[in-house]
Amino acid sequence: MATEQKTIVILTPAFPANESETYWVHSQQLFVKTLRNNFPHLKVLVLAFLYPYARSRYTWHATEIISFDGMHRKRLQRLLLLTDIWKTLKKICRQNNVAGIFSFWCRECALIGKWFSKRNSIKYFCWVCGQDARTMNKMVKLIRPASGELVAMSPFLANEFENNHGVKPAHVIPNAIDPKAFESRLPEKDIDILGAGSFEPLKQYDVFTRIIKSIQNQIPNVQARHCGIGIEKEKVQSLIDKLGLQDNFKLLGGKPHDELINIMQRTKVFLHPSLYEGYSTVCLEALYAGAHVVSFCHPMEGQIQNWHVVNTTEEMVSTTVRLLRDPLTQYTRVLVHSMDETVRAVMELFGVIN
């Protein structure tokens, strides 16, 4: 028998296994935490399809998480996984007053969310978050999303999804940050350049390293740092050694989110060389940390204060050098989007208000 309290079910590929894993899908966990804090009258359930690597039920910041440990399942086992999740959703609907289902990324979570919601007449929306808008996402044909079901994280992603899949997301609700996670006063900025993100080919941290070398040729004592882990870390470290950047560029490894924020607040310029970005959380956080952002990708329409979009590595070098050398460069906080506003906009789609 369903209770009177309304329930929002969130479907996500991955979620932190505990409260200390702040580096996992940070914008998604911030969304859940903000939803729980701002809408205490709602019950929030999160179903994590692939990670954690355990099938369990646990509590994360007063929110119930159900994990299915599906990361390493292949073929028939993957079908059994989806069947298992479908059965769990049926049980949730019998025991709760489900007001809506919200999926992160238009992939497997959207496949289950779309068709389960349609079968059971439940409001459903999917947050298009990044690479799910690209041509390589073949699952869109199985999902067959309607325009009104899609919520793009940025205008860039809305256009990408339409160009690649023939469906224009009807809603754009941006990625956002939590200003409360930052210190009230900015510390001394003793780091010239920072990068943050996983070491994978799309992120281009080999390009980042060569850019640091070009900058070092003009500013010999430049100090650069990177926070993150990934498959290409050793490749990047070898390039640092080859280019003689050991005194200028340090790889700090993976950092808890609060520590990354502190490092950002000490940074002057945040470089983001990624070839493709939906709406990068780290860029939004760097802006609020008082750094200038220089990137190849700009997901929003119009200019954002202190965010410099360039087209070539040469432009990235020259823009960064100019910012670092100019004594008039101001390192001020820029708040583009607050997660409070983002969560409120999504809940309005579901017809849920405070």
Secondary structure, 3 states (H helix, E strand, C coil): CCCCCEEEEEEEEECCCCCCCCCCCHHHHHHHHHHHHHCCCCEEEEEEEEECCCEEEEEECCEEEEEECCCCCCCHHHHHHHHHHHHHHHHHHHHCEEEEEEEECCCHHHHHHHHHHHHHCCCEEEEECCHHHCCCCCCHHHHCCCHHHEEECCHHHHHHHHHHHCCCCCEECCCCECHHHCCCCCCCCCEEEEEECCECHHHCHHHHHHHHHHHHHHCCCCCEEEECCECCHHHHHHHHHHCCCCCCEEEEECCCHHHHHHHHHCEEEEEECCCCCCCCHHHHHHHHCCCEEEECCCCCCCCCCCEEECCCHHHHHHHHHHHHHCCCCCCCCCCCCEHHHHHHHHHHHCCCCC
